[in-house]
Amino acid sequence: MRAHLCRLLTSTCLLAGAIPAAAQTETAPMSPLEVTVACSAPASLLRPAPTTPRVIGSQDTVVRTLFGPHDLLVVNSGLASGIQLNQRFFVRRENRFGAAYGKDTLTSRTLGWIRIVAVDNGTAIATVEHSCDGMMATDYLEPFVAPVVPTEAVSDTDARRGEPDFAVLTRVLAGNEDRRTAAPGELVVIETGVGSSLSPGTSLAIYRDVRAPGLPLASIGDAVVVSVGENVALARIMRARDAVQTGDYMAVRK
């Protein structure tokens, strides 16, 4: 195993020198907000499959359990699993603890993204391009897709707001890392809601049930949908007069 990893690391240097610059898949530098979105929880509650590629360690002279910027990580999959040289992947970890709303609503944490710099049939070496948090062995990989942030989520403009439609309400599931609260500028995972038509850029009004007889929902603030998954979406809180909490309602502004 050690000889195998040494050969693979040697190939890292050879492959890096053999690849012309034009073959590198580069993307434009991301804005601070795009980096924040990329580092957030994905708009998904799906758990990784047993065959999902995972980090198993690092290329270092000592055994380490925590990895960060510019480290070389060893991945337990290679060409046989479809991994190719120069591919980029998010590194994520399943949240097993937290206070997310309702049952089976724990999200995943995005720890950063990596680029494959050497690969053989069953193993790959990747360099850490960006670290959102510390990476560890058993963290899993998902294909990297640079976020596209809707203009509505970039700046807070009153002119974009419409009247809330209470016909279909969604709820806040969790803040980043499954926290129960979130503040303006932060991202939250929300239900898409049965019959809802959420899309990136959709404006949302935030309300809370104060659970007092005879009192209507209390207005908390506003948010904008950033991305939409199969059964959840990611929204950015644009303004709020109180901390947005797990279980708060959201109504589409039309």
Rosetta silent file (secondary structure, phi, psi, omega in degrees, C-alpha in Angstrom):
SEQUENCE: MRAHLCRLLTSTCLLAGAIPAAAQTETAPMSPLEVTVACSAPASLLRPAPTTPRVIGSQDTVVRTLFGPHDLLVVNSGLASGIQLNQRFFVRRENRFGAAYGKDTLTSRTLGWIRIVAVDNGTAIATVEHSCDGMMATDYLEPFVAPVVPTEAVSDTDARRGEPDFAVLTRVLAGNEDRRTAAPGELVVIETGVGSSLSPGTSLAIYRDVRAPGLPLASIGDAVVVSVGENVALARIMRARDAVQTGDYMAVRK
SCORE:     score description
SCORE:     0.000 S_00000001
   1 L     0.000  -43.720 -179.457    0.000    0.000    0.000 S_00000001
   2 H   -64.697  -42.163  178.844    2.810    2.410    0.918 S_00000001
   3 H   -62.886  -38.430  178.707    4.699    1.660   -2.298 S_00000001
   4 H   -60.633  -45.717 -179.293    1.469    2.206   -4.254 S_00000001
   5 H   -67.926  -34.779  177.370    0.944    5.646   -2.695 S_00000001
   6 H   -64.810  -42.251  177.885    4.573    6.597   -3.300 S_00000001
   7 H   -62.746  -40.939 -178.973    4.210    5.688   -6.979 S_00000001
   8 H   -66.437  -39.130  178.547    0.982    7.680   -7.183 S_00000001
   9 H   -66.798  -39.125  176.262    2.593   10.712   -5.551 S_00000001
  10 H   -60.467  -40.032  179.115    5.527   10.492   -7.987 S_00000001
  11 H   -65.860  -24.301  176.987    3.015   10.463  -10.830 S_00000001
  12 H   -57.728  -48.740 -178.908    1.539   13.651   -9.403 S_00000001
  13 H   -66.194  -41.135 -179.169    4.650   15.595  -10.303 S_00000001
  14 H   -65.897  -43.849 -178.987    4.973   13.908  -13.705 S_00000001
  15 H   -67.205  -39.832 -179.289    1.331   14.503  -14.648 S_00000001
  16 H   -61.384  -36.313  179.943    1.368   18.102  -13.463 S_00000001
  17 H   -78.032  -22.920 -175.831    4.309   18.818  -15.722 S_00000001
  18 H   -86.611  -17.722 -174.968    2.792   16.958  -18.674 S_00000001
  19 L   -88.183  120.800  177.818   -0.572   18.746  -18.737 S_00000001
  20 L   -66.830  154.379 -177.766   -0.619   21.936  -20.827 S_00000001
  21 H   -58.328  -32.817 -177.183   -2.167   24.982  -19.207 S_00000001
  22 H   -66.079  -21.081 -177.468   -4.991   24.959  -21.757 S_00000001
  23 H   -82.021  -11.835  179.971   -6.132   21.572  -20.464 S_00000001
  24 L   -73.398  134.872  178.015   -6.841   22.924  -16.993 S_00000001
  25 L   -90.499  101.655 -176.679  -10.503   23.506  -16.230 S_00000001
  26 L  -107.958  153.652  174.457  -10.555   26.927  -14.606 S_00000001
  27 L  -124.665  158.084  178.897  -13.426   29.047  -13.421 S_00000001
  28 L   -64.084  147.556  178.055  -13.601   32.779  -12.813 S_00000001
  29 L   -55.271  138.819 -178.961  -12.719   33.843   -9.264 S_00000001
  30 L   -85.076  147.837  175.095  -15.770   33.718   -7.025 S_00000001
  31 L   -72.980  163.965  177.087  -17.100   36.740   -5.163 S_00000001
  32 H   -55.745  -37.931  179.397  -17.216   36.627   -1.340 S_00000001
  33 H   -68.933  -39.954  177.842  -20.960   35.910   -1.499 S_00000001
  34 H   -63.446  -37.909  176.556  -20.440   33.093   -4.016 S_00000001
  35 H   -64.276  -40.951  178.140  -17.802   31.577   -1.736 S_00000001
  36 H   -60.550  -43.736  179.153  -20.253   31.809    1.173 S_00000001
  37 H   -65.351  -43.193  179.901  -22.906   29.997   -0.885 S_00000001
  38 H   -62.696  -32.825 -179.379  -20.395   27.369   -2.028 S_00000001
  39 L   -83.642   -5.276 -176.836  -19.382   26.768    1.613 S_00000001
  40 L   -80.229  174.637  173.426  -22.986   26.429    2.767 S_00000001
  41 L   -63.328  144.967  176.751  -25.009   23.276    3.195 S_00000001
  42 L   -71.987  156.900  177.535  -26.195   21.851   -0.149 S_00000001
  43 L   -81.096   65.867 -177.502  -29.872   22.141   -1.092 S_00000001
  44 L  -161.709  145.479  173.987  -30.368   18.443   -0.462 S_00000001
  45 L  -110.389    7.724 -178.639  -31.214   16.051    2.355 S_00000001
  46 L   -69.485  141.067  175.517  -29.935   12.985    0.480 S_00000001
  47 L   -90.254  148.472  179.836  -27.359   10.826    2.250 S_00000001
  48 L   -65.143  144.636  177.764  -24.252    9.691    0.321 S_00000001
  49 L   -71.912  159.161  179.692  -24.380    6.238   -1.242 S_00000001
  50 L   -58.552  -27.173 -177.721  -22.041    3.494    0.074 S_00000001
  51 L   -90.575    2.193 -179.548  -19.983    3.789   -3.136 S_00000001
  52 L   -62.437  132.819  178.537  -19.500    7.562   -2.851 S_00000001
  53 L   -59.227  143.740 -178.698  -15.778    8.483   -2.996 S_00000001
  54 E  -136.595  154.541  172.870  -14.296    9.453    0.365 S_00000001
  55 E   -73.941  134.738  178.917  -11.128   10.962    1.779 S_00000001
  56 E  -119.147   -4.855  179.275   -9.001    8.303    3.499 S_00000001
  57 E   163.287 -163.437 -179.448   -5.954   10.322    4.527 S_00000001
  58 E  -135.339  161.789  174.591   -3.255   12.680    3.336 S_00000001
  59 L   -89.261   92.433 -179.251    0.144   12.555    1.667 S_00000001
  60 L  -145.296  169.164 -178.736    2.314   13.544    4.614 S_00000001
  61 L   -83.869   -7.702  176.771    5.268   12.191    6.583 S_00000001
  62 L  -134.104  157.144  177.556    3.102   11.673    9.670 S_00000001
  63 L   -74.968  127.693  179.672   -0.424   10.348   10.193 S_00000001
  64 L  -127.237  156.578  179.179   -2.880   13.230   10.486 S_00000001
  65 L  -115.695  -11.183 -177.718   -6.613   13.430   11.078 S_00000001
  66 L  -126.840  131.417 -174.444   -7.296   17.070   10.116 S_00000001
  67 E  -126.409  153.241 -177.583   -6.597   18.559    6.701 S_00000001
  68 L  -151.009 -155.447 -173.558   -6.710   22.060    5.251 S_00000001
  69 L   -51.710  133.107  173.378   -5.467   24.436    2.535 S_00000001
  70 L    70.973    0.665  174.585   -2.933   23.028    0.041 S_00000001
  71 L   -67.612  153.710  173.770   -2.806   19.566    1.657 S_00000001
  72 E  -100.168  116.399 -176.639   -2.655   16.552   -0.633 S_00000001
  73 E  -101.013  145.129  176.002   -5.563   14.228    0.169 S_00000001
  74 E   -97.841  128.692 -179.046   -5.854   10.548   -0.695 S_00000001
  75 E  -111.502  140.416 -173.573   -9.236    9.501   -2.139 S_00000001
  76 L   -84.353   21.505  178.067  -10.394    5.876   -2.125 S_00000001
  77 L  -139.239  156.450 -178.877  -11.616    5.928   -5.749 S_00000001
  78 L  -145.326 -144.018 -176.331   -9.968    6.335   -9.116 S_00000001
  79 H   -58.127  -36.061 -178.743  -10.383    5.799  -12.848 S_00000001
  80 H   -64.064  -23.378  179.105  -12.518    2.694  -12.316 S_00000001
  81 H   -99.313    4.655  178.207  -15.079    4.863  -10.498 S_00000001
  82 L    94.767    1.557  178.576  -15.064    7.609  -13.118 S_00000001
  83 L   -75.796  133.971 -176.730  -12.697   10.022  -11.391 S_00000001
  84 L  -122.557  154.677  176.481  -10.550   11.917  -13.867 S_00000001
  85 L   -57.093  136.188  175.580   -7.459   14.067  -13.626 S_00000001
  86 L    79.841    0.168  174.515   -8.240   17.742  -12.929 S_00000001
  87 L   -66.786  152.256  177.748  -11.824   17.110  -11.765 S_00000001
  88 E  -115.998  144.611 -178.130  -13.027   19.232   -8.867 S_00000001
  89 E  -138.345  144.497  164.498  -15.146   18.004   -5.973 S_00000001
  90 E   -73.153  146.858  169.819  -16.874   19.392   -2.931 S_00000001
  91 E  -109.468  124.526 -175.171  -15.802   17.705    0.308 S_00000001
  92 E  -133.526  162.711  179.761  -18.775   17.235    2.629 S_00000001
  93 E  -136.974  136.170  177.437  -19.695   15.588    5.913 S_00000001
  94 E   -69.059  132.939  171.637  -23.038   14.271    7.098 S_00000001
  95 L   -80.068  125.308  178.712  -24.452   16.092   10.099 S_00000001
  96 L  -109.866  -10.381  178.713  -25.402   13.545   12.723 S_00000001
  97 L  -132.604  148.989  178.972  -26.169   16.006   15.490 S_00000001
  98 L   157.717 -175.003 -176.139  -28.134   19.218   15.456 S_00000001
  99 L  -126.506   39.603 -179.668  -31.478   20.812   16.056 S_00000001
 100 L   -62.839  155.839 -177.183  -32.994   20.794   12.595 S_00000001
 101 L   -74.421  129.509  172.761  -36.758   21.139   12.330 S_00000001
 102 L    76.951 -175.059 -175.606  -38.725   17.922   12.205 S_00000001
 103 L   -89.684  141.807  175.036  -37.654   14.369   11.515 S_00000001
 104 L    57.939   42.212  179.618  -34.925   13.393    9.035 S_00000001
 105 L  -119.550   16.533  176.453  -34.010   16.966    8.157 S_00000001
 106 L   -68.997  136.114 -177.885  -30.324   16.979    9.097 S_00000001
 107 L   -95.941 -167.279  174.408  -28.235   18.488    6.317 S_00000001
 108 E  -117.269  155.720  177.512  -24.593   18.061    5.324 S_00000001
 109 E   -99.303  135.468  173.843  -21.661   20.390    5.956 S_00000001
 110 E   -92.796  121.726 -174.753  -19.540   21.662    3.074 S_00000001
 111 E  -100.116  -12.491  179.217  -15.905   21.638    4.167 S_00000001
 112 E   146.660 -163.414  177.230  -14.366   22.981    0.943 S_00000001
 113 E  -142.660  154.440 -172.858  -13.395   21.796   -2.504 S_00000001
 114 E  -131.110  164.571  175.350  -10.495   19.910   -4.030 S_00000001
 115 E  -127.511  134.483  179.321   -8.918   19.238   -7.423 S_00000001
 116 E   -73.762  124.980 -178.676   -7.641   15.832   -8.584 S_00000001
 117 E  -114.469  -12.478  175.094   -3.921   16.055   -9.405 S_00000001
 118 E  -157.250  145.123 -176.464   -3.074   12.349   -9.818 S_00000001
 119 E  -155.603  139.894  169.088   -5.172    9.257  -10.364 S_00000001
 120 L  -124.710 -161.812 -172.384   -4.804    5.558  -11.073 S_00000001
 121 L   -64.017  -35.927 -173.584   -7.381    2.798  -11.355 S_00000001
 122 L  -123.055   -2.765 -175.834   -8.378    2.686   -7.682 S_00000001
 123 L  -143.100  153.893  176.772   -6.935    5.738   -5.921 S_00000001
 124 E  -138.589  155.146  173.669   -6.590    9.471   -6.473 S_00000001
 125 E  -115.882  134.913 -178.271   -4.599   12.333   -4.987 S_00000001
 126 E  -132.696  146.892  174.281   -6.251   15.751   -4.670 S_00000001
 127 E  -100.700  142.433  179.292   -5.081   19.168   -3.552 S_00000001
 128 E   -78.118  114.624  179.190   -7.277   21.325   -1.324 S_00000001
 129 E   -85.384  -37.640  179.635   -8.205   24.428   -3.324 S_00000001
 130 E  -147.930  135.608  179.594  -10.436   26.039   -0.711 S_00000001
 131 E  -114.516  119.132  173.770  -11.129   25.184    2.905 S_00000001
 132 L   -89.645  -28.263 -179.460  -14.414   26.211    4.533 S_00000001
 133 L  -162.551  172.390 -179.595  -13.667   24.085    7.605 S_00000001
 134 L   -66.101  135.244  176.916  -11.316   21.280    8.606 S_00000001
 135 E   -97.006  152.257 -177.796  -11.530   18.133    6.473 S_00000001
 136 L  -140.188  163.927  174.192  -11.145   14.649    7.909 S_00000001
 137 L   -60.094  144.912 -176.885  -10.896   11.036    6.807 S_00000001
 138 L    82.979   -8.311  172.155  -14.279    9.530    5.760 S_00000001
 139 L   -60.986  146.617 -172.682  -15.586   12.911    4.495 S_00000001
 140 E  -106.549  161.851 -176.034  -17.293   12.319    1.152 S_00000001
 141 E  -108.311  143.309  169.843  -16.969   13.866   -2.308 S_00000001
 142 E  -136.783  147.342 -178.540  -19.599   15.358   -4.612 S_00000001
 143 E   -53.877  135.957 -179.718  -18.988   16.998   -8.018 S_00000001
 144 L   -81.112  130.194  173.366  -18.094   20.665   -7.696 S_00000001
 145 L  -131.609  118.936 -179.810  -20.414   23.162   -9.353 S_00000001
 146 L   -62.744  133.552 -177.440  -19.638   26.850   -8.899 S_00000001
 147 L   -69.991  146.741  172.501  -22.712   28.615   -7.468 S_00000001
 148 L  -112.672  108.579 -175.912  -24.701   31.108   -9.505 S_00000001
 149 L   -89.964  122.814  178.854  -26.122   33.677   -7.102 S_00000001
 150 L   -62.872  147.456 -178.171  -29.281   35.468   -8.332 S_00000001
 151 H   -60.054  -29.515 -179.985  -29.015   39.252   -8.415 S_00000001
 152 H   -62.966  -24.874 -178.060  -31.971   39.478   -6.007 S_00000001
 153 H   -92.284   -1.825 -177.715  -29.812   37.855   -3.314 S_00000001
 154 L   -85.820  -46.017 -178.900  -26.898   40.243   -3.780 S_00000001
 155 L  -129.110  151.754 -177.764  -28.469   43.503   -2.633 S_00000001
 156 L   -95.229  106.754 -177.595  -31.518   44.318   -0.519 S_00000001
 157 L  -123.578  121.464 -178.948  -33.894   46.477   -2.576 S_00000001
 158 H   -58.382  -29.935 -175.787  -37.411   47.280   -1.397 S_00000001
 159 H   -63.725  -21.794 -178.149  -38.590   47.641   -5.003 S_00000001
 160 H   -81.009  -12.546 -174.069  -38.237   43.893   -5.530 S_00000001
 161 L   -82.246  143.939  175.801  -40.696   42.994   -2.788 S_00000001
 162 L  -125.415 -170.658  179.919  -44.317   42.054   -3.477 S_00000001
 163 L   -79.860  135.995  179.553  -47.280   40.946   -1.398 S_00000001
 164 E   -68.750  140.217  177.046  -46.866   37.588    0.399 S_00000001
 165 E  -102.883  111.811 -176.049  -49.001   34.702   -0.816 S_00000001
 166 E   -88.518    6.066 -179.509  -50.155   32.655    2.175 S_00000001
 167 E   -64.861  -36.581  179.000  -51.722   29.927    0.035 S_00000001
 168 E  -130.372  115.964  178.458  -48.518   27.866    0.246 S_00000001
 169 E  -108.568  139.492  172.505  -46.193   28.244    3.212 S_00000001
 170 E  -110.304  171.195 -178.013  -42.762   26.666    3.570 S_00000001
 171 E  -129.138  152.093  174.923  -40.740   26.353    6.770 S_00000001
 172 E   -75.633  124.581  179.418  -37.169   26.984    7.826 S_00000001
 173 E   -90.010  -46.703 -175.633  -35.468   23.637    8.448 S_00000001
 174 E  -168.022  153.952  169.375  -32.029   24.667    9.651 S_00000001
 175 E   -86.360 -174.307  179.035  -29.272   27.225    9.534 S_00000001
 176 H   -60.975  141.452 -176.854  -25.707   26.377    8.510 S_00000001
 177 H    59.283   27.948  177.829  -24.346   23.338   10.378 S_00000001
 178 H    61.506   30.921  174.575  -27.934   22.650   11.490 S_00000001
 179 L   -71.364  156.012 -178.400  -28.042   25.612   13.851 S_00000001
 180 L   -83.568  -16.537 -176.939  -31.470   26.659   15.114 S_00000001
 181 E  -130.379  159.039  177.148  -31.010   30.368   14.369 S_00000001
 182 E  -151.070  155.342 -175.757  -29.683   32.565   11.560 S_00000001
 183 L  -118.429  167.089  176.891  -29.097   36.279   11.027 S_00000001
 184 L   -52.562  136.687 -177.216  -29.343   38.650    8.033 S_00000001
 185 L    93.840  -17.280 -179.543  -26.797   37.741    5.384 S_00000001
 186 L   -91.067  168.033 -177.253  -26.747   34.078    6.417 S_00000001
 187 E  -109.661  144.610  177.419  -28.180   31.102    4.545 S_00000001
 188 E  -132.223  150.259  173.491  -30.881   28.692    5.689 S_00000001
 189 E   -90.891  130.410 -178.003  -32.242   25.426    4.336 S_00000001
 190 E  -127.768  157.259  172.448  -36.013   25.573    3.783 S_00000001
 191 E   -66.020  148.214  171.587  -38.739   23.203    2.638 S_00000001
 192 L   -80.433  -27.583  176.429  -39.791   23.610   -0.965 S_00000001
 193 L    81.909  137.400  177.721  -43.380   22.931    0.103 S_00000001
 194 L   -66.530  124.312  178.907  -46.044   20.895   -1.652 S_00000001
 195 L    84.389    0.659  179.971  -47.335   22.873   -4.623 S_00000001
 196 L   -79.732  162.456  179.933  -44.711   25.608   -4.308 S_00000001
 197 L  -131.405   55.223  179.904  -42.839   26.991   -7.308 S_00000001
 198 L   -71.807  143.477  175.802  -39.601   28.190   -5.787 S_00000001
 199 L  -149.886  159.091  178.319  -36.760   29.151   -8.098 S_00000001
 200 L   -54.058  130.661 -178.530  -33.513   31.086   -7.650 S_00000001
 201 L    98.857  -10.687  178.541  -34.376   34.746   -7.098 S_00000001
 202 L   -63.239  131.184  179.410  -37.814   34.104   -5.566 S_00000001
 203 E   -88.634  137.397 -175.933  -38.536   36.665   -2.835 S_00000001
 204 E  -127.045  143.004  172.055  -39.860   35.323    0.473 S_00000001
 205 E  -102.143  137.071 -176.182  -41.503   36.899    3.511 S_00000001
 206 E  -104.046  132.201 -179.510  -40.588   35.365    6.885 S_00000001
 207 E  -134.029  160.892  178.004  -43.210   34.893    9.625 S_00000001
 208 E  -134.361  137.917  172.392  -43.442   33.282   13.038 S_00000001
 209 L   -85.679  109.653 -177.795  -46.278   31.660   14.907 S_00000001
 210 L   -80.032   -2.132  174.178  -45.964   33.139   18.415 S_00000001
 211 L    58.075   43.469  174.561  -48.432   30.503   19.652 S_00000001
 212 L  -119.692  130.660 -177.363  -50.713   32.938   21.442 S_00000001
 213 L   -55.104  129.590  175.421  -54.516   32.570   21.035 S_00000001
 214 L    85.891   -8.848 -178.911  -55.969   35.131   18.634 S_00000001
 215 L   -94.805  134.838  178.980  -52.636   36.524   17.439 S_00000001
 216 L   -75.659  176.741  174.842  -51.743   36.295   13.734 S_00000001
 217 L   -60.247  139.278  179.771  -48.351   35.298   12.355 S_00000001
 218 E   -93.920  131.283  178.808  -45.691   37.864   13.257 S_00000001
 219 E   -71.075  130.291 -178.195  -43.621   39.360   10.431 S_00000001
 220 E  -108.649  -43.400 -176.701  -39.910   38.679   10.929 S_00000001
 221 E   172.056 -151.996 -176.390  -38.188   39.744    7.708 S_00000001
 222 E  -139.150  153.589  178.282  -37.384   38.801    4.129 S_00000001
 223 E  -144.250  167.406  177.885  -35.278   36.261    2.270 S_00000001
 224 E  -133.208  134.954  178.187  -34.374   35.314   -1.301 S_00000001
 225 E   -69.960  131.198 -179.928  -34.046   31.801   -2.730 S_00000001
 226 E  -101.126  -44.595  178.395  -30.479   31.087   -3.856 S_00000001
 227 E  -149.834  156.453 -175.817  -30.737   27.485   -5.073 S_00000001
 228 E  -128.444  129.676  175.918  -33.375   24.764   -5.252 S_00000001
 229 L  -105.920 -161.427 -175.685  -32.953   21.025   -4.769 S_00000001
 230 L   -68.309  -42.823 -177.379  -35.339   18.078   -5.024 S_00000001
 231 L  -134.505    1.996  175.173  -37.152   18.664   -1.732 S_00000001
 232 E  -140.394  166.115  177.577  -35.379   21.602   -0.079 S_00000001
 233 E  -135.853  165.019  177.568  -34.013   24.979   -1.091 S_00000001
 234 E  -112.879  128.506 -177.940  -31.325   27.349    0.111 S_00000001
 235 E  -128.079  146.056  176.767  -32.364   30.925    0.950 S_00000001
 236 E  -101.967  129.135  177.410  -30.414   33.997    2.009 S_00000001
 237 E   -76.297  120.919 -177.348  -31.879   36.155    4.775 S_00000001
 238 E   -91.675  -38.415  176.958  -31.901   39.724    3.495 S_00000001
 239 E  -154.465  152.605  178.546  -33.361   41.479    6.547 S_00000001
 240 E  -163.370  141.387  178.619  -34.844   40.441    9.882 S_00000001
 241 L   -93.092   -3.916  176.379  -35.941   42.178   13.074 S_00000001
 242 L  -152.104  165.092  176.336  -35.174   39.075   15.131 S_00000001
 243 L   -60.758  131.622  175.714  -33.095   35.943   14.699 S_00000001
 244 E   -74.936  134.743 -172.817  -34.720   33.656   12.143 S_00000001
 245 E  -117.757  154.322  170.761  -35.463   30.342   13.817 S_00000001
 246 L   -54.909  130.699 -179.076  -35.951   26.747   12.819 S_00000001
 247 L    97.001  -12.156  175.758  -39.698   26.276   12.199 S_00000001
 248 L   -63.273  152.707 -179.224  -40.389   29.855   11.066 S_00000001
 249 E   -91.927  154.768  172.428  -42.672   30.172    8.045 S_00000001
 250 E  -133.371  135.625  178.033  -41.863   31.614    4.637 S_00000001
 251 E  -122.113  139.310  179.231  -44.367   32.884    2.064 S_00000001
 252 E   -69.610  133.292  174.573  -43.598   33.710   -1.560 S_00000001
 253 E   -89.877  130.283 -177.395  -43.867   37.394   -2.408 S_00000001
 254 L  -120.704    0.000    0.000  -45.700   38.020   -5.695 S_00000001
